């Protein structure tokens, strides 16, 4: 099963993915907005959950880059 902490992390990462895809907000600002004190911690957690960095995710999904 999953823990409450796992559910919180999942929800934060889902919101991070939405913000990365739909906004031009800086990755560091997104991490802070979601409660992470450092860019390094946010990036490491995002990579562990999604298998790529927030910047890589944005490069592949950003709405401004779509035709």
mmCIF file of the N, C-alpha and C atoms, coordinates in Angstrom:
data_MODEL
# 
_entry.id   MODEL 
# 
loop_
_atom_site.group_PDB 
_atom_site.id 
_atom_site.type_symbol 
_atom_site.label_atom_id 
_atom_site.label_alt_id 
_atom_site.label_comp_id 
_atom_site.label_asym_id 
_atom_site.label_entity_id 
_atom_site.label_seq_id 
_atom_site.pdbx_PDB_ins_code 
_atom_site.Cartn_x 
_atom_site.Cartn_y 
_atom_site.Cartn_z 
_atom_site.occupancy 
_atom_site.B_iso_or_equiv 
_atom_site.pdbx_formal_charge 
_atom_site.auth_seq_id 
_atom_site.auth_comp_id 
_atom_site.auth_asym_id 
_atom_site.auth_atom_id 
_atom_site.pdbx_PDB_model_num 
ATOM 1   N N  . UNK A 1 1  ? 0.802  -1.186 0.000   1.00 0.00 ? 1  UNK A N  1 
ATOM 2   C CA . UNK A 1 1  ? 0.000  0.000  0.000   1.00 0.00 ? 1  UNK A CA 1 
ATOM 3   C C  . UNK A 1 1  ? 0.854  1.263  0.000   1.00 0.00 ? 1  UNK A C  1 
ATOM 4   N N  . UNK A 1 2  ? 0.180  2.323  -0.107  1.00 0.00 ? 2  UNK A N  1 
ATOM 5   C CA . UNK A 1 2  ? 0.865  3.612  -0.086  1.00 0.00 ? 2  UNK A CA 1 
ATOM 6   C C  . UNK A 1 2  ? 0.615  4.317  1.239   1.00 0.00 ? 2  UNK A C  1 
ATOM 7   N N  . UNK A 1 3  ? 1.554  5.160  1.591   1.00 0.00 ? 3  UNK A N  1 
ATOM 8   C CA . UNK A 1 3  ? 1.429  5.926  2.820   1.00 0.00 ? 3  UNK A CA 1 
ATOM 9   C C  . UNK A 1 3  ? 0.828  7.292  2.508   1.00 0.00 ? 3  UNK A C  1 
ATOM 10  N N  . UNK A 1 4  ? 0.434  7.989  3.561   1.00 0.00 ? 4  UNK A N  1 
ATOM 11  C CA . UNK A 1 4  ? -0.055 9.350  3.393   1.00 0.00 ? 4  UNK A CA 1 
ATOM 12  C C  . UNK A 1 4  ? 1.024  10.211 2.747   1.00 0.00 ? 4  UNK A C  1 
ATOM 13  N N  . UNK A 1 5  ? 2.265  10.033 3.180   1.00 0.00 ? 5  UNK A N  1 
ATOM 14  C CA . UNK A 1 5  ? 3.381  10.797 2.610   1.00 0.00 ? 5  UNK A CA 1 
ATOM 15  C C  . UNK A 1 5  ? 3.513  10.536 1.106   1.00 0.00 ? 5  UNK A C  1 
ATOM 16  N N  . UNK A 1 6  ? 3.395  9.274  0.698   1.00 0.00 ? 6  UNK A N  1 
ATOM 17  C CA . UNK A 1 6  ? 3.445  8.939  -0.729  1.00 0.00 ? 6  UNK A CA 1 
ATOM 18  C C  . UNK A 1 6  ? 2.357  9.683  -1.501  1.00 0.00 ? 6  UNK A C  1 
ATOM 19  N N  . UNK A 1 7  ? 1.160  9.735  -0.931  1.00 0.00 ? 7  UNK A N  1 
ATOM 20  C CA . UNK A 1 7  ? 0.040  10.421 -1.585  1.00 0.00 ? 7  UNK A CA 1 
ATOM 21  C C  . UNK A 1 7  ? 0.315  11.921 -1.714  1.00 0.00 ? 7  UNK A C  1 
ATOM 22  N N  . UNK A 1 8  ? 0.905  12.518 -0.681  1.00 0.00 ? 8  UNK A N  1 
ATOM 23  C CA . UNK A 1 8  ? 1.245  13.946 -0.725  1.00 0.00 ? 8  UNK A CA 1 
ATOM 24  C C  . UNK A 1 8  ? 2.290  14.200 -1.799  1.00 0.00 ? 8  UNK A C  1 
ATOM 25  N N  . UNK A 1 9  ? 3.319  13.382 -1.842  1.00 0.00 ? 9  UNK A N  1 
ATOM 26  C CA . UNK A 1 9  ? 4.364  13.528 -2.856  1.00 0.00 ? 9  UNK A CA 1 
ATOM 27  C C  . UNK A 1 9  ? 3.755  13.397 -4.244  1.00 0.00 ? 9  UNK A C  1 
ATOM 28  N N  . UNK A 1 10 ? 2.911  12.394 -4.446  1.00 0.00 ? 10 UNK A N  1 
ATOM 29  C CA . UNK A 1 10 ? 2.294  12.183 -5.756  1.00 0.00 ? 10 UNK A CA 1 
ATOM 30  C C  . UNK A 1 10 ? 1.477  13.411 -6.165  1.00 0.00 ? 10 UNK A C  1 
ATOM 31  N N  . UNK A 1 11 ? 0.698  13.938 -5.225  1.00 0.00 ? 11 UNK A N  1 
ATOM 32  C CA . UNK A 1 11 ? -0.127 15.114 -5.538  1.00 0.00 ? 11 UNK A CA 1 
ATOM 33  C C  . UNK A 1 11 ? 0.746  16.319 -5.886  1.00 0.00 ? 11 UNK A C  1 
ATOM 34  N N  . UNK A 1 12 ? 1.820  16.518 -5.153  1.00 0.00 ? 12 UNK A N  1 
ATOM 35  C CA . UNK A 1 12 ? 2.724  17.638 -5.447  1.00 0.00 ? 12 UNK A CA 1 
ATOM 36  C C  . UNK A 1 12 ? 3.386  17.476 -6.810  1.00 0.00 ? 12 UNK A C  1 
ATOM 37  N N  . UNK A 1 13 ? 3.808  16.270 -7.134  1.00 0.00 ? 13 UNK A N  1 
ATOM 38  C CA . UNK A 1 13 ? 4.458  16.042 -8.426  1.00 0.00 ? 13 UNK A CA 1 
ATOM 39  C C  . UNK A 1 13 ? 3.456  16.228 -9.562  1.00 0.00 ? 13 UNK A C  1 
ATOM 40  N N  . UNK A 1 14 ? 2.237  15.791 -9.376  1.00 0.00 ? 14 UNK A N  1 
ATOM 41  C CA . UNK A 1 14 ? 1.212  16.012 -10.406 1.00 0.00 ? 14 UNK A CA 1 
ATOM 42  C C  . UNK A 1 14 ? 0.988  17.506 -10.640 1.00 0.00 ? 14 UNK A C  1 
ATOM 43  N N  . UNK A 1 15 ? 0.954  18.285 -9.571  1.00 0.00 ? 15 UNK A N  1 
ATOM 44  C CA . UNK A 1 15 ? 0.797  19.735 -9.710  1.00 0.00 ? 15 UNK A CA 1 
ATOM 45  C C  . UNK A 1 15 ? 2.038  20.340 -10.360 1.00 0.00 ? 15 UNK A C  1 
ATOM 46  N N  . UNK A 1 16 ? 3.201  19.847 -10.006 1.00 0.00 ? 16 UNK A N  1 
ATOM 47  C CA . UNK A 1 16 ? 4.436  20.330 -10.631 1.00 0.00 ? 16 UNK A CA 1 
ATOM 48  C C  . UNK A 1 16 ? 4.402  20.058 -12.132 1.00 0.00 ? 16 UNK A C  1 
ATOM 49  N N  . UNK A 1 17 ? 3.961  18.885 -12.533 1.00 0.00 ? 17 UNK A N  1 
ATOM 50  C CA . UNK A 1 17 ? 3.878  18.551 -13.959 1.00 0.00 ? 17 UNK A CA 1 
ATOM 51  C C  . UNK A 1 17 ? 2.935  19.510 -14.681 1.00 0.00 ? 17 UNK A C  1 
ATOM 52  N N  . UNK A 1 18 ? 1.805  19.812 -14.055 1.00 0.00 ? 18 UNK A N  1 
ATOM 53  C CA . UNK A 1 18 ? 0.858  20.749 -14.669 1.00 0.00 ? 18 UNK A CA 1 
ATOM 54  C C  . UNK A 1 18 ? 1.495  22.120 -14.831 1.00 0.00 ? 18 UNK A C  1 
ATOM 55  N N  . UNK A 1 19 ? 2.142  22.600 -13.789 1.00 0.00 ? 19 UNK A N  1 
ATOM 56  C CA . UNK A 1 19 ? 2.769  23.926 -13.854 1.00 0.00 ? 19 UNK A CA 1 
ATOM 57  C C  . UNK A 1 19 ? 3.919  23.959 -14.859 1.00 0.00 ? 19 UNK A C  1 
ATOM 58  N N  . UNK A 1 20 ? 4.699  22.903 -14.914 1.00 0.00 ? 20 UNK A N  1 
ATOM 59  C CA . UNK A 1 20 ? 5.806  22.848 -15.870 1.00 0.00 ? 20 UNK A CA 1 
ATOM 60  C C  . UNK A 1 20 ? 5.294  22.869 -17.308 1.00 0.00 ? 20 UNK A C  1 
ATOM 61  N N  . UNK A 1 21 ? 4.197  22.174 -17.549 1.00 0.00 ? 21 UNK A N  1 
ATOM 62  C CA . UNK A 1 21 ? 3.650  22.094 -18.901 1.00 0.00 ? 21 UNK A CA 1 
ATOM 63  C C  . UNK A 1 21 ? 2.895  23.357 -19.308 1.00 0.00 ? 21 UNK A C  1 
ATOM 64  N N  . UNK A 1 22 ? 2.239  24.011 -18.348 1.00 0.00 ? 22 UNK A N  1 
ATOM 65  C CA . UNK A 1 22 ? 1.303  25.075 -18.691 1.00 0.00 ? 22 UNK A CA 1 
ATOM 66  C C  . UNK A 1 22 ? 1.759  26.492 -18.369 1.00 0.00 ? 22 UNK A C  1 
ATOM 67  N N  . UNK A 1 23 ? 2.900  26.638 -17.690 1.00 0.00 ? 23 UNK A N  1 
ATOM 68  C CA . UNK A 1 23 ? 3.361  27.975 -17.323 1.00 0.00 ? 23 UNK A CA 1 
ATOM 69  C C  . UNK A 1 23 ? 4.829  28.158 -17.699 1.00 0.00 ? 23 UNK A C  1 
ATOM 70  N N  . UNK A 1 24 ? 5.276  29.391 -17.620 1.00 0.00 ? 24 UNK A N  1 
ATOM 71  C CA . UNK A 1 24 ? 6.688  29.713 -17.812 1.00 0.00 ? 24 UNK A CA 1 
ATOM 72  C C  . UNK A 1 24 ? 7.384  29.967 -16.478 1.00 0.00 ? 24 UNK A C  1 
ATOM 73  N N  . UNK A 1 25 ? 6.708  29.639 -15.395 1.00 0.00 ? 25 UNK A N  1 
ATOM 74  C CA . UNK A 1 25 ? 7.277  29.847 -14.063 1.00 0.00 ? 25 UNK A CA 1 
ATOM 75  C C  . UNK A 1 25 ? 8.576  29.039 -13.934 1.00 0.00 ? 25 UNK A C  1 
ATOM 76  N N  . UNK A 1 26 ? 9.563  29.622 -13.287 1.00 0.00 ? 26 UNK A N  1 
ATOM 77  C CA . UNK A 1 26 ? 10.853 28.956 -13.119 1.00 0.00 ? 26 UNK A CA 1 
ATOM 78  C C  . UNK A 1 26 ? 10.688 27.676 -12.301 1.00 0.00 ? 26 UNK A C  1 
ATOM 79  N N  . UNK A 1 27 ? 11.513 26.688 -12.622 1.00 0.00 ? 27 UNK A N  1 
ATOM 80  C CA . UNK A 1 27 ? 11.458 25.407 -11.929 1.00 0.00 ? 27 UNK A CA 1 
ATOM 81  C C  . UNK A 1 27 ? 11.646 25.608 -10.425 1.00 0.00 ? 27 UNK A C  1 
ATOM 82  N N  . UNK A 1 28 ? 12.598 26.426 -10.039 1.00 0.00 ? 28 UNK A N  1 
ATOM 83  C CA . UNK A 1 28 ? 12.843 26.678 -8.621  1.00 0.00 ? 28 UNK A CA 1 
ATOM 84  C C  . UNK A 1 28 ? 11.604 27.271 -7.942  1.00 0.00 ? 28 UNK A C  1 
ATOM 85  N N  . UNK A 1 29 ? 10.928 28.191 -8.615  1.00 0.00 ? 29 UNK A N  1 
ATOM 86  C CA . UNK A 1 29 ? 9.723  28.811 -8.055  1.00 0.00 ? 29 UNK A CA 1 
ATOM 87  C C  . UNK A 1 29 ? 8.600  27.785 -7.908  1.00 0.00 ? 29 UNK A C  1 
ATOM 88  N N  . UNK A 1 30 ? 8.484  26.881 -8.852  1.00 0.00 ? 30 UNK A N  1 
ATOM 89  C CA . UNK A 1 30 ? 7.475  25.826 -8.763  1.00 0.00 ? 30 UNK A CA 1 
ATOM 90  C C  . UNK A 1 30 ? 7.764  24.945 -7.559  1.00 0.00 ? 30 UNK A C  1 
ATOM 91  N N  . UNK A 1 31 ? 9.006  24.563 -7.377  1.00 0.00 ? 31 UNK A N  1 
ATOM 92  C CA . UNK A 1 31 ? 9.380  23.758 -6.226  1.00 0.00 ? 31 UNK A CA 1 
ATOM 93  C C  . UNK A 1 31 ? 9.049  24.449 -4.918  1.00 0.00 ? 31 UNK A C  1 
ATOM 94  N N  . UNK A 1 32 ? 9.388  25.738 -4.817  1.00 0.00 ? 32 UNK A N  1 
ATOM 95  C CA . UNK A 1 32 ? 9.076  26.496 -3.599  1.00 0.00 ? 32 UNK A CA 1 
ATOM 96  C C  . UNK A 1 32 ? 7.569  26.572 -3.379  1.00 0.00 ? 32 UNK A C  1 
ATOM 97  N N  . UNK A 1 33 ? 6.827  26.832 -4.450  1.00 0.00 ? 33 UNK A N  1 
ATOM 98  C CA . UNK A 1 33 ? 5.370  26.936 -4.349  1.00 0.00 ? 33 UNK A CA 1 
ATOM 99  C C  . UNK A 1 33 ? 4.764  25.649 -3.790  1.00 0.00 ? 33 UNK A C  1 
ATOM 100 N N  . UNK A 1 34 ? 5.373  24.526 -4.126  1.00 0.00 ? 34 UNK A N  1 
ATOM 101 C CA . UNK A 1 34 ? 4.848  23.230 -3.697  1.00 0.00 ? 34 UNK A CA 1 
ATOM 102 C C  . UNK A 1 34 ? 5.429  22.758 -2.368  1.00 0.00 ? 34 UNK A C  1 
ATOM 103 N N  . UNK A 1 35 ? 6.242  23.616 -1.730  1.00 0.00 ? 35 UNK A N  1 
ATOM 104 C CA . UNK A 1 35 ? 6.695  23.307 -0.386  1.00 0.00 ? 35 UNK A CA 1 
ATOM 105 C C  . UNK A 1 35 ? 8.092  22.755 -0.251  1.00 0.00 ? 35 UNK A C  1 
ATOM 106 N N  . UNK A 1 36 ? 8.867  22.739 -1.328  1.00 0.00 ? 36 UNK A N  1 
ATOM 107 C CA . UNK A 1 36 ? 10.230 22.234 -1.258  1.00 0.00 ? 36 UNK A CA 1 
ATOM 108 C C  . UNK A 1 36 ? 11.191 23.392 -1.008  1.00 0.00 ? 36 UNK A C  1 
ATOM 109 N N  . UNK A 1 37 ? 12.043 23.234 -0.003  1.00 0.00 ? 37 UNK A N  1 
ATOM 110 C CA . UNK A 1 37 ? 12.933 24.316 0.426   1.00 0.00 ? 37 UNK A CA 1 
ATOM 111 C C  . UNK A 1 37 ? 14.083 24.545 -0.547  1.00 0.00 ? 37 UNK A C  1 
ATOM 112 N N  . UNK A 1 38 ? 14.457 23.514 -1.304  1.00 0.00 ? 38 UNK A N  1 
ATOM 113 C CA . UNK A 1 38 ? 15.587 23.682 -2.210  1.00 0.00 ? 38 UNK A CA 1 
ATOM 114 C C  . UNK A 1 38 ? 15.282 23.093 -3.583  1.00 0.00 ? 38 UNK A C  1 
ATOM 115 N N  . UNK A 1 39 ? 15.902 23.680 -4.580  1.00 0.00 ? 39 UNK A N  1 
ATOM 116 C CA . UNK A 1 39 ? 15.771 23.177 -5.952  1.00 0.00 ? 39 UNK A CA 1 
ATOM 117 C C  . UNK A 1 39 ? 16.330 21.761 -6.044  1.00 0.00 ? 39 UNK A C  1 
ATOM 118 N N  . UNK A 1 40 ? 17.435 21.506 -5.353  1.00 0.00 ? 40 UNK A N  1 
ATOM 119 C CA . UNK A 1 40 ? 18.062 20.188 -5.411  1.00 0.00 ? 40 UNK A CA 1 
ATOM 120 C C  . UNK A 1 40 ? 17.112 19.099 -4.892  1.00 0.00 ? 40 UNK A C  1 
ATOM 121 N N  . UNK A 1 41 ? 16.444 19.370 -3.789  1.00 0.00 ? 41 UNK A N  1 
ATOM 122 C CA . UNK A 1 41 ? 15.520 18.377 -3.220  1.00 0.00 ? 41 UNK A CA 1 
ATOM 123 C C  . UNK A 1 41 ? 14.330 18.159 -4.161  1.00 0.00 ? 41 UNK A C  1 
ATOM 124 N N  . UNK A 1 42 ? 13.759 19.238 -4.658  1.00 0.00 ? 42 UNK A N  1 
ATOM 125 C CA . UNK A 1 42 ? 12.635 19.125 -5.591  1.00 0.00 ? 42 UNK A CA 1 
ATOM 126 C C  . UNK A 1 42 ? 13.040 18.335 -6.837  1.00 0.00 ? 42 UNK A C  1 
ATOM 127 N N  . UNK A 1 43 ? 14.190 18.665 -7.407  1.00 0.00 ? 43 UNK A N  1 
ATOM 128 C CA . UNK A 1 43 ? 14.656 17.994 -8.621  1.00 0.00 ? 43 UNK A CA 1 
ATOM 129 C C  . UNK A 1 43 ? 14.900 16.509 -8.371  1.00 0.00 ? 43 UNK A C  1 
ATOM 130 N N  . UNK A 1 44 ? 15.544 16.182 -7.255  1.00 0.00 ? 44 UNK A N  1 
ATOM 131 C CA . UNK A 1 44 ? 15.824 14.773 -6.935  1.00 0.00 ? 44 UNK A CA 1 
ATOM 132 C C  . UNK A 1 44 ? 14.533 13.983 -6.749  1.00 0.00 ? 44 UNK A C  1 
ATOM 133 N N  . UNK A 1 45 ? 13.576 14.559 -6.047  1.00 0.00 ? 45 UNK A N  1 
ATOM 134 C CA . UNK A 1 45 ? 12.304 13.877 -5.826  1.00 0.00 ? 45 UNK A CA 1 
ATOM 135 C C  . UNK A 1 45 ? 11.537 13.717 -7.144  1.00 0.00 ? 45 UNK A C  1 
ATOM 136 N N  . UNK A 1 46 ? 11.490 14.769 -7.941  1.00 0.00 ? 46 UNK A N  1 
ATOM 137 C CA . UNK A 1 46 ? 10.806 14.702 -9.225  1.00 0.00 ? 46 UNK A CA 1 
ATOM 138 C C  . UNK A 1 46 ? 11.444 13.607 -10.088 1.00 0.00 ? 46 UNK A C  1 
ATOM 139 N N  . UNK A 1 47 ? 12.762 13.558 -10.116 1.00 0.00 ? 47 UNK A N  1 
ATOM 140 C CA . UNK A 1 47 ? 13.457 12.552 -10.925 1.00 0.00 ? 47 UNK A CA 1 
ATOM 141 C C  . UNK A 1 47 ? 13.146 11.145 -10.423 1.00 0.00 ? 47 UNK A C  1 
ATOM 142 N N  . UNK A 1 48 ? 13.114 10.967 -9.105  1.00 0.00 ? 48 UNK A N  1 
ATOM 143 C CA . UNK A 1 48 ? 12.821 9.651  -8.545  1.00 0.00 ? 48 UNK A CA 1 
ATOM 144 C C  . UNK A 1 48 ? 11.409 9.195  -8.935  1.00 0.00 ? 48 UNK A C  1 
ATOM 145 N N  . UNK A 1 49 ? 10.454 10.117 -8.921  1.00 0.00 ? 49 UNK A N  1 
ATOM 146 C CA . UNK A 1 49 ? 9.066  9.761  -9.222  1.00 0.00 ? 49 UNK A CA 1 
ATOM 147 C C  . UNK A 1 49 ? 8.828  9.632  -10.733 1.00 0.00 ? 49 UNK A C  1 
ATOM 148 N N  . UNK A 1 50 ? 9.352  10.582 -11.516 1.00 0.00 ? 50 UNK A N  1 
ATOM 149 C CA . UNK A 1 50 ? 9.031  10.649 -12.941 1.00 0.00 ? 50 UNK A CA 1 
ATOM 150 C C  . UNK A 1 50 ? 10.105 10.079 -13.869 1.00 0.00 ? 50 UNK A C  1 
ATOM 151 N N  . UNK A 1 51 ? 11.302 9.846  -13.345 1.00 0.00 ? 51 UNK A N  1 
ATOM 152 C CA . UNK A 1 51 ? 12.367 9.283  -14.178 1.00 0.00 ? 51 UNK A CA 1 
ATOM 153 C C  . UNK A 1 51 ? 13.093 10.305 -15.029 1.00 0.00 ? 51 UNK A C  1 
ATOM 154 N N  . UNK A 1 52 ? 12.835 11.577 -14.795 1.00 0.00 ? 52 UNK A N  1 
ATOM 155 C CA . UNK A 1 52 ? 13.513 12.656 -15.500 1.00 0.00 ? 52 UNK A CA 1 
ATOM 156 C C  . UNK A 1 52 ? 13.444 13.920 -14.659 1.00 0.00 ? 52 UNK A C  1 
ATOM 157 N N  . UNK A 1 53 ? 14.275 14.887 -14.990 1.00 0.00 ? 53 UNK A N  1 
ATOM 158 C CA . UNK A 1 53 ? 14.283 16.135 -14.233 1.00 0.00 ? 53 UNK A CA 1 
ATOM 159 C C  . UNK A 1 53 ? 13.079 16.988 -14.613 1.00 0.00 ? 53 UNK A C  1 
ATOM 160 N N  . UNK A 1 54 ? 12.747 17.950 -13.766 1.00 0.00 ? 54 UNK A N  1 
ATOM 161 C CA . UNK A 1 54 ? 11.664 18.866 -14.124 1.00 0.00 ? 54 UNK A CA 1 
ATOM 162 C C  . UNK A 1 54 ? 11.944 19.601 -15.442 1.00 0.00 ? 54 UNK A C  1 
ATOM 163 N N  . UNK A 1 55 ? 13.180 19.991 -15.669 1.00 0.00 ? 55 UNK A N  1 
ATOM 164 C CA . UNK A 1 55 ? 13.522 20.696 -16.917 1.00 0.00 ? 55 UNK A CA 1 
ATOM 165 C C  . UNK A 1 55 ? 13.318 19.808 -18.133 1.00 0.00 ? 55 UNK A C  1 
ATOM 166 N N  . UNK A 1 56 ? 13.712 18.548 -18.023 1.00 0.00 ? 56 UNK A N  1 
ATOM 167 C CA . UNK A 1 56 ? 13.497 17.615 -19.137 1.00 0.00 ? 56 UNK A CA 1 
ATOM 168 C C  . UNK A 1 56 ? 12.015 17.408 -19.397 1.00 0.00 ? 56 UNK A C  1 
ATOM 169 N N  . UNK A 1 57 ? 11.244 17.278 -18.313 1.00 0.00 ? 57 UNK A N  1 
ATOM 170 C CA . UNK A 1 57 ? 9.799  17.138 -18.463 1.00 0.00 ? 57 UNK A CA 1 
ATOM 171 C C  . UNK A 1 57 ? 9.232  18.347 -19.192 1.00 0.00 ? 57 UNK A C  1 
ATOM 172 N N  . UNK A 1 58 ? 9.643  19.543 -18.770 1.00 0.00 ? 58 UNK A N  1 
ATOM 173 C CA . UNK A 1 58 ? 9.143  20.766 -19.398 1.00 0.00 ? 58 UNK A CA 1 
ATOM 174 C C  . UNK A 1 58 ? 9.509  20.797 -20.882 1.00 0.00 ? 58 UNK A C  1 
ATOM 175 N N  . UNK A 1 59 ? 10.726 20.425 -21.208 1.00 0.00 ? 59 UNK A N  1 
ATOM 176 C CA . UNK A 1 59 ? 11.160 20.434 -22.604 1.00 0.00 ? 59 UNK A CA 1 
ATOM 177 C C  . UNK A 1 59 ? 10.249 19.571 -23.478 1.00 0.00 ? 59 UNK A C  1 
ATOM 178 N N  . UNK A 1 60 ? 9.757  18.482 -22.930 1.00 0.00 ? 60 UNK A N  1 
ATOM 179 C CA . UNK A 1 60 ? 8.908  17.579 -23.708 1.00 0.00 ? 60 UNK A CA 1 
ATOM 180 C C  . UNK A 1 60 ? 7.424  17.937 -23.681 1.00 0.00 ? 60 UNK A C  1 
ATOM 181 N N  . UNK A 1 61 ? 6.975  18.701 -22.668 1.00 0.00 ? 61 UNK A N  1 
ATOM 182 C CA . UNK A 1 61 ? 5.538  18.916 -22.487 1.00 0.00 ? 61 UNK A CA 1 
ATOM 183 C C  . UNK A 1 61 ? 5.062  20.346 -22.474 1.00 0.00 ? 61 UNK A C  1 
ATOM 184 N N  . UNK A 1 62 ? 5.947  21.306 -22.577 1.00 0.00 ? 62 UNK A N  1 
ATOM 185 C CA . UNK A 1 62 ? 5.542  22.699 -22.399 1.00 0.00 ? 62 UNK A CA 1 
ATOM 186 C C  . UNK A 1 62 ? 4.579  23.152 -23.482 1.00 0.00 ? 62 UNK A C  1 
ATOM 187 N N  . UNK A 1 63 ? 3.463  23.740 -23.066 1.00 0.00 ? 63 UNK A N  1 
ATOM 188 C CA . UNK A 1 63 ? 2.409  24.180 -23.991 1.00 0.00 ? 63 UNK A CA 1 
ATOM 189 C C  . UNK A 1 63 ? 2.919  25.220 -24.978 1.00 0.00 ? 63 UNK A C  1 
ATOM 190 N N  . UNK A 1 64 ? 3.826  26.051 -24.570 1.00 0.00 ? 64 UNK A N  1 
ATOM 191 C CA . UNK A 1 64 ? 4.375  27.085 -25.456 1.00 0.00 ? 64 UNK A CA 1 
ATOM 192 C C  . UNK A 1 64 ? 5.195  26.524 -26.589 1.00 0.00 ? 64 UNK A C  1 
ATOM 193 N N  . UNK A 1 65 ? 5.604  25.263 -26.458 1.00 0.00 ? 65 UNK A N  1 
ATOM 194 C CA . UNK A 1 65 ? 6.422  24.637 -27.482 1.00 0.00 ? 65 UNK A CA 1 
ATOM 195 C C  . UNK A 1 65 ? 5.615  23.792 -28.448 1.00 0.00 ? 65 UNK A C  1 
ATOM 196 N N  . UNK A 1 66 ? 4.292  23.699 -28.225 1.00 0.00 ? 66 UNK A N  1 
ATOM 197 C CA . UNK A 1 66 ? 3.456  22.862 -29.094 1.00 0.00 ? 66 UNK A CA 1 
ATOM 198 C C  . UNK A 1 66 ? 2.986  23.646 -30.300 1.00 0.00 ? 66 UNK A C  1 
ATOM 199 N N  . UNK A 1 67 ? 2.768  22.933 -31.372 1.00 0.00 ? 67 UNK A N  1 
ATOM 200 C CA . UNK A 1 67 ? 2.233  23.561 -32.596 1.00 0.00 ? 67 UNK A CA 1 
ATOM 201 C C  . UNK A 1 67 ? 0.731  23.528 -32.606 1.00 0.00 ? 67 UNK A C  1 
# 
